[in-house]
Amino acid sequence: MAKKNISYSEAINEIEEILRIIENNDADVDLLTEKVKRACFLIKYCKNKLHNTETEVEKLFKELDK
């Protein structure tokens, strides 16, 4: 389901495309569930990426204070 090494911006772009499809009712009912599952996966991926980045930045700032 997931591409390996997907970037944050690629994930966001894919989420936006899925939202566009859903909002415009362009999704076939049979594919709608798959689109929603993919969007949920990508949202979790982005949240995790943001959390990891925040943690790393905080760590770097703490090192600067030493």
Buried (B, 14 or more C-beta within 10 A) or exposed (E): EEEEEBEEEEBBEBBEEBEEBBEEEEBEEEEEEEBEEBBEBBEEBBEEBEEEEEEEEEEEEEEEEE
